[in-house]
Amino acid sequence: MVKERAGSTFFCQGCGHESAKWMGFCQACGDRNPLVEAPKPQRSSASLRQARASDPPQELSQVSSEDGIRITTGFADLDRVLGGGLVSGSLVLMAGEPGIGKSTLLLQAAEHVARGGGKVAVGPPDQAQVRQAGPFGPRSVPDVRDGRG
């Protein structure tokens, strides 16, 4: 059995649930794999004071809605749904039934971004999807990489 140490915390590898004590299973998701130990991040009271002082609370009406430059995807409806395009550094989750064209749409958007001078990487989970996109995929654009280096 793992001994609990001061300054350590335990995490579920399945869902990320955090526990102060080691357990042989996760109480949050029921995963039967044991929790793994990780050092607890240390934050001094000075760093907390500094964080509070550098970012004081503001009224919502005073917060700027300017969130940077939007990157167009080449699809007006997709850009509209994304609030005007992609935001650099953001994450967008695409979900839907199998076969409705999620990969094809995203590959075409990636091609549009690459042709506009942006850097694009296409990676896992399934490289075969890139090949299955056929003529709709971005294989003709040199700045679209397939995640293999």
C-alpha positions as CSV (number, residue, x, y, z in Angstrom):
1,M,0.0,0.0,0.0
2,V,1.1,3.5,-0.7
3,K,1.7,5.7,2.3
4,E,0.2,9.2,2.2
5,R,2.9,11.9,2.4
6,A,2.5,15.5,3.3
7,G,2.5,17.6,0.2
8,S,1.2,14.9,-2.1
9,T,-2.1,14.3,-3.7
10,F,-3.5,11.4,-5.6
11,F,-5.2,11.5,-9.1
12,C,-7.4,9.2,-11.1
13,Q,-5.8,8.4,-14.4
14,G,-9.3,8.0,-16.0
15,C,-11.1,11.2,-15.0
16,G,-8.5,13.3,-13.2
17,H,-10.4,13.3,-9.8
18,E,-8.1,14.5,-7.0
19,S,-8.0,12.8,-3.6
20,A,-6.0,13.6,-0.4
21,K,-5.7,9.8,0.3
22,W,-4.6,6.9,-1.8
23,M,-7.4,4.5,-2.8
24,G,-7.5,1.4,-4.9
25,F,-10.3,2.8,-7.0
26,C,-11.7,6.2,-8.0
27,Q,-14.8,7.3,-6.1
28,A,-15.7,9.8,-8.8
29,C,-15.8,7.6,-11.9
30,G,-15.6,4.1,-10.4
31,D,-12.4,3.2,-12.3
32,R,-10.8,0.2,-10.7
33,N,-7.2,1.4,-11.4
34,P,-5.4,2.7,-8.3
35,L,-4.9,6.4,-7.9
36,V,-1.5,7.7,-8.8
37,E,0.6,10.0,-6.5
38,A,1.7,13.5,-7.6
39,P,3.3,16.3,-5.7
40,K,0.9,19.0,-4.6
41,P,1.6,22.3,-6.3
42,Q,3.1,24.7,-3.8
43,R,1.9,28.3,-3.9
44,S,3.2,30.8,-1.3
45,S,1.0,33.4,0.2
46,A,3.2,36.0,-1.4
47,S,2.5,34.6,-4.9
48,L,-1.2,34.6,-4.1
49,R,-1.2,38.2,-3.0
50,Q,0.7,39.1,-6.2
51,A,-1.8,37.3,-8.3
52,R,-4.7,39.1,-6.6
53,A,-3.0,42.5,-6.9
54,S,-2.1,42.0,-10.6
55,D,-5.6,41.1,-11.6
56,P,-8.1,42.9,-9.4
57,P,-11.8,42.2,-9.7
58,Q,-13.7,44.2,-12.3
59,E,-17.4,44.8,-13.1
60,L,-18.5,42.8,-16.0
61,S,-19.5,45.9,-17.9
62,Q,-15.9,47.1,-17.8
63,V,-14.4,43.9,-19.2
64,S,-13.3,44.2,-22.8
65,S,-14.9,41.9,-25.3
66,E,-11.9,42.2,-27.6
67,D,-10.5,38.7,-27.6
68,G,-7.9,39.1,-30.3
69,I,-7.8,38.5,-34.0
70,R,-10.2,35.8,-35.4
71,I,-8.9,33.4,-38.0
72,T,-11.4,32.7,-40.8
73,T,-12.1,29.0,-41.6
74,G,-13.4,29.7,-45.1
75,F,-16.9,28.6,-44.1
76,A,-19.3,31.5,-43.3
77,D,-21.6,29.3,-41.2
78,L,-18.7,27.8,-39.2
79,D,-17.2,31.2,-38.6
80,R,-20.5,32.5,-37.4
81,V,-21.0,29.7,-35.0
82,L,-17.4,30.3,-33.7
83,G,-18.2,34.0,-33.1
84,G,-16.4,35.2,-36.2
85,G,-13.7,32.6,-36.6
86,L,-11.1,30.7,-34.7
87,V,-9.3,32.4,-31.8
88,S,-5.6,31.7,-31.6
89,G,-4.8,29.3,-28.7
90,S,-8.4,28.2,-28.3
91,L,-9.8,24.7,-28.4
92,V,-13.0,23.8,-30.4
93,L,-14.7,20.5,-29.9
94,M,-16.6,19.1,-32.9
95,A,-19.1,16.4,-32.3
96,G,-21.7,14.6,-34.3
97,E,-22.8,11.3,-35.7
98,P,-20.3,9.2,-37.6
99,G,-20.1,10.0,-41.3
100,I,-21.6,13.4,-41.3
101,G,-18.4,15.1,-42.5
102,K,-16.7,16.5,-39.4
103,S,-13.3,15.4,-40.5
104,T,-13.8,16.6,-44.1
105,L,-15.1,20.0,-42.8
106,L,-12.1,20.4,-40.5
107,L,-9.6,19.3,-43.1
108,Q,-11.0,21.8,-45.6
109,A,-10.9,24.6,-42.9
110,A,-7.3,23.6,-42.1
111,E,-6.5,23.9,-45.8
112,H,-8.0,27.4,-45.9
113,V,-6.0,28.5,-42.9
114,A,-2.8,27.0,-44.3
115,R,-3.3,28.7,-47.7
116,G,-3.8,32.0,-45.8
117,G,-0.3,31.6,-44.3
118,G,-1.3,29.9,-41.0
119,K,0.4,26.8,-39.6
120,V,-1.8,23.8,-39.2
121,A,-1.2,20.3,-37.8
122,V,-3.4,17.3,-38.3
123,G,-2.9,14.6,-35.7
124,P,-4.4,11.6,-33.9
125,P,-6.7,10.0,-33.1
126,D,-7.0,8.4,-36.6
127,Q,-4.6,9.2,-39.5
128,A,-6.7,7.0,-41.7
129,Q,-9.4,9.7,-41.6
130,V,-7.0,12.1,-43.3
131,R,-6.5,9.6,-46.1
132,Q,-10.3,8.8,-46.3
133,A,-11.0,12.5,-46.9
134,G,-9.8,11.8,-50.4
135,P,-9.8,14.9,-52.7
136,F,-11.3,17.0,-50.0
137,G,-8.3,16.6,-47.7
138,P,-5.4,19.1,-47.5
139,R,-2.7,16.9,-48.9
140,S,-1.9,19.4,-51.6
141,V,-0.9,22.2,-49.1
142,P,2.6,21.9,-47.8
143,D,1.9,23.7,-44.5
144,V,-0.6,21.1,-43.4
145,R,1.3,18.4,-41.5
146,D,-0.1,15.0,-40.6
147,G,1.5,14.8,-37.1
148,R,4.2,12.3,-38.1
149,G,7.0,14.9,-37.8
